[in-house]
Amino acid sequence: MPDFSYENAARQNGYKYICGVDEAGRGPLAGPVCAAAVILPADVYIEGLNDSKKLSEKKREALYGVITEKAVAYGVAFGTLEEIEEFNILNATFLAMNRAIDELEVKPDYALIDGNRVPAGINIPCETVVKGDFKSASIAAASILAKVTRDRLLLRYDEEYPQYNFKKHKGYGTKEHYEAIKKYGVCEVHRLSFLKNVIK
């Protein structure tokens, strides 16, 4: 379960406002990529906090409310569909992460980044944490905010494009999703660069 080991180590090195940063939606065939940054209080334990992928949708929604209420600050931002197509998914993810950090009302002096690559453009001291959403409470909180925010957007897409059933697969490349694309073609929210082998 994620804890505050990484955050406490950063505090011992003199940092005060440590944000966890994570993304959701790098893999799907549709929609933007979302990133979140969260600064949690040092003395607040949030029960049930975990990697967003290990939680039910209902539990993520409940934790979203707790995190946004208890956080010192949080920011959520997107890398747009256009940026994914122009710059590739990795660079669009880095843009989203930087924007999420910029959204924080309390400016962080250190960042814990999920993964193994420092986002281009980050201008504060930071470290990467592989599988950070399973290790760091701040990163786990960020993963939940990013996942819930993106899922809510896909539910809106489902209302606009019901033929794809976005509410079920959230844009990921399930068999059902691929079959819908083959039947109906692509829509405005699909990532064409992810579908080169499907649409000729």
C-alpha positions, 0 to 999 in steps of 0.5 A, spaced: 500 500 500 502 507 498 505 510 504 509 517 505 516 514 505 518 518 499 514 524 501 518 524 508 525 523 505 524 529 501 522 533 507 528 530 511 532 533 505 528 540 506 523 540 502 516 542 504 511 542 499 511 535 495 506 533 490 505 527 487 504 527 479 501 521 475 497 520 469 491 516 466 489 515 459 496 514 455 493 507 452 486 508 450 484 509 442 480 515 444 480 522 448 486 526 451 491 524 456 489 527 463 494 528 469 494 530 476 498 533 481 496 533 489 500 535 495 497 532 501 498 534 508 504 530 512 499 528 518 493 526 514 492 518 512 486 517 507 483 510 508 483 506 502 488 510 498 491 505 493 493 505 485 487 507 481 487 501 477 486 497 483 480 500 485 473 500 483 469 505 479 465 507 485 471 507 490 475 512 486 469 516 486 468 516 493 476 517 494 476 523 489 471 527 494 476 525 500 482 527 496 480 534 493 477 536 500 483 534 504 489 536 499 493 542 501 492 543 493 491 539 487 491 540 480 488 536 474 490 538 466 489 535 459 494 533 454 489 534 448 487 530 442 491 534 437 497 534 442 497 527 442 497 527 434 502 532 433 507 531 439 506 523 440 503 521 447 509 521 451 510 528 450 502 530 450 503 526 457 509 531 459 505 537 457 499 535 461 503 533 467 506 540 467 500 543 466 497 539 472 503 542 477 502 549 474 494 548 477 496 547 484 494 553 488 500 552 493 506 552 489 510 545 490 518 545 491 519 538 490 515 533 485 514 525 485 513 523 478 510 516 477 514 512 472 521 512 470 522 519 466 522 526 468 517 530 464 520 535 459 519 542 462 519 541 469 522 546 473 522 544 480 527 538 483 523 532 482 524 524 482 521 519 478 518 513 482 517 506 478 510 504 480 509 510 484 502 509 485 503 503 489 508 506 493 507 513 494 500 516 497 501 523 493 502 519 487 496 514 488 492 520 490 494 523 483 492 517 479 485 517 482 484 524 480 486 523 473 483 517 472 476 519 475 477 526 471 478 522 464 473 517 466 467 523 467 469 526 460 469 519 457 462 518 460 460 525 456 463 522 450 458 516 450 452 521 450 455 524 444 457 518 440 453 512 444 455 507 438 462 506 441 459 505 448 465 509 451 462 508 458 464 501 458 471 501 456 473 508 457 476 508 450 481 503 451 482 498 445 477 492 447 474 487 442 468 491 442 471 498 441 475 495 435 468 492 432 465 498 433 470 502 429 470 497 424 462 498 423 462 505 424 468 508 422 472 513 427 469 519 430 472 526 432 475 524 439 479 518 436 486 518 436 488 516 429 495 515 430 493 509 434 489 506 429 493 506 423 493 499 422 485 499 423 483 504 418 486 504 412 
